[in-house]
Amino acid sequence: MPETRDISPQRVRMMLPPVFMYHSVSPSDLPDPHRLRVHPDRLDRHLRLLRRLGLRGVSLSELLHAEERGAARGLIGLTFDDGYTDFLEHALPVLGRYGMTSTLYAVAGRLGRSNEWDDGPELGLLDAAQLRAVAAAGHEVGSHTMTHPHLAGATPEVLRTEIADSRELLQDVLQAEVPGLCYPYGEFDAAAADAVRAAGYDYGCVIGDYHPGDRSVLPRCYVSPRDTAVHLVARMVRHEARLRLR
């Protein structure tokens, strides 16, 4: 008999517009060894550029659904990893100023605590009530696992806890569906991607704008603390060129 191929919607390779990946948004002058902190004024300049280009930033779920309808033209994805408390204070007002939405990925087992996985400065993480405030403001909340581990090579038990249990916890907190997961450090393997699909997520996302992924490993463009409008335009042009090549 001929081999049966998996052609489920999650396995179809996606050709999405660029998805920008931010982390902390803060005016802090603390050390930033991993280059994760973007100043609010710089985020403002980024979003102002998008508006001038006729683009609107949206959550990754909204971008995916628009692509399915053939209506993604003029949209770009905005995501914020880790769920830092500074999102509420500094990123949310800027996004609201430009009428844009985003996806925030929270580390479900660390709500209200700090970035204990990181060897950089200690940063506070949103608690359950603050996550609900993010969702109430019209932004998507996704999972960034339970504890922010390296998932590539993890055991089935670890994958189940980090991927499936984090979704259940966040859905209990939000009393709403959690459609997406962001792989910590952008690392994944086939087993991790399978676990994302098995847990019922609509999508998973990684790091890198190098090639289109299927729905469980969607690529994103990292935004650094020093990225200017020119850098963002270059990233968008490069992304478009790579899509055309494929």
TADAFEN-V31584 format. One line per field, one symbol per residue. phi: phi as a letter, one per 20 degrees, with the letter a starting at -180 (. if undefined). psi: psi as a letter, one per 20 degrees, with the letter a starting at -180 (. if undefined). burial: b if it has 16 or more other ideal C-beta (glycine too) atoms within 10 Angstrom, else e. A space follows every 10 residues. Layout:
phi: ???
psi: ???
burial: ???
This chain:
phi: .ffedfdfgf effedefgce ddcfcaegdf gcfeldddfg ffggfffffg ffemdcfcff ffffffffem cefndbeccc enmfffgffd egffffgdmd dbddddefec gmdbfffdee gfcfdgefff ffffffendf ddedmecmee efnffgffff ffefffffff fffelbfdec cdfgmmebcf fffffffffn ffbcccdode bfdffebffc dfdefdfegf ffffffffff fffffd
psi: qqppqokqhh ippqmqrqop ordqoqjqjq qmhjlippqh hggghghhgg ghjkqpprrh ghgghgghik kipjqqqpqo qhlqhigghh gghgghhjkq rrppoqohjj pjcrmiiqja qppqqqaghh ghhghhjjqq prqkagjlrp hpjqqhgggg ghgghhgggh hggilrqohq qpppjjprah gghhhgghij qhrqqbqpkh qqrahimpqr opprhjpahg ggghgggggg ghghh.
burial: eeeeeeeeeb eeebebbbbb bbbbbbeeee ebeeebbbbb ebbbbbbebb eeeebbbbbb bbbbebbeee ebeebbbbbb bbbbbbbbeb bbebbeeeeb bbbbbbbbbb beeebeeeee bebebbbbeb bbebbeeebb bbbbbbbbbe beebeeebbe bbbbbbbebb bebbeeebbb bbbbebebee ebbebbbebe bbbbbbbebe ebbbbbbbbb bbbeeebeee ebeebbeebe eeeeee
